[in-house]
Amino acid sequence: MSTILQSDAWATFQRDLGHEVFQKSGQGYSYLATLEGGRTGRYLYCPYGPIADSPEGFTRALEDLRALAASKKCLFVRLEPTRDEMFPEGADQVEDLKHRGMHFAPRQIQPSHTWMVDLTQDEDAILKGMKSTNRNLHRNIHKKGVTFEESHDPADVSVLLEYLNKTAERVGFNRQKDDYLTQAARSLMPLGAASLYLARVDGEAIGAALVYDSEDTRTYAHASMSFEHRRLSANNPLVSTMMLDAKAKGLKRFDMFGIAPEGEPNHPWAGFTGFKKSFGGYPVTLPGTWDLPVHALPYKAYRWAYSARDTGVPAIRNSVSATVKRLRAAVKR
């Protein structure tokens, strides 16, 4: 399974955002990483990566990333392994990562729990896997005057931004900033790596969704609908349309991108998890976000500083931040 986050298109997007991007392929591995961080320390971030075809390839990727991080005066590499073949057969993946000297990151970035739909099935099987409500809406939404269209015009992302802003004002939720989504459209749409789907009623746009496409996977990334038209339930057939269009394009999976872990009804994503599962499919659980320290003491100080920041203890935070700087200076010498 490929991921948009380790693609050439994503590298272009990250450079357009102003990030320093590193890409490399070696024996049995490849990676895309960006230089991140600020006052408390710099690090390399490898989203849903590195990619490796064996534990040995994974080892080589880690050695390469660690050397690169050291050359860039980084404290650590933050990574998110996704492939089972990167681990010894039958191994506990978490224990394997710990054995390699990694630490579970204090901030989890990409979802470690997601919901995937198999697009290699025929269309009837995909529709049969959905809840009957979704099937019926997919087949009959046109009777309500609702139409869907796929756009590759970056300017159309303004529709998505409009409804995301209205939804955020109404219910309050964390969302990507307008500048980020606008640049995503400008960078990725011309490369065929992103599409915007618009839902319309009598020509009026009542909602939109942005999806990202890798070599074999479509990722459902951002979406919002008009509250005034909520009774149409247009979001359901919008998703099924994007799903079947991805199949027609030759893609093999539709990634719903993020659900609440099983048995956590109070998780922030619990509300839309049921919606995502209503389209059929299967759960995917990944090890999560991990840190590979470049130098042990500076990384330990960084963790202290991060913890102090979250607990709101300025004196501790400032003291530890100063310690991090001194240790980084010592490393440079």
ABEGO torsion letter per residue (X at the ends): XBBAAABAAAAAAAAAAGBBBBBBBBBGBBBBBBBBEBAAEBBBBBBGOBBBABAAAAAAAAAAAAAAAAAAGBABBBBBBABAAABBBGBBAAAAAAAAGBBBBABBBBBABBBBBBAABBAAAAAAABBAAAAAAAAAAAAAGBBBBBBABAAAAAAAAAAAAAAAAAAEBBBBBAAAAAAAAAAAAAAGABBBBBBBBGGBBAEBBBBBBBAABBBBABBBBBAAAAAAGAAAAAAAAAAAAAAAAGBABBBAGEBBBBGBAABAAAAAAAAAAAAEEBBBBBAEBBBBBABAAAAAAAAAAAAAAAAGBAAAAAAAAAAAAAAAAAAAX
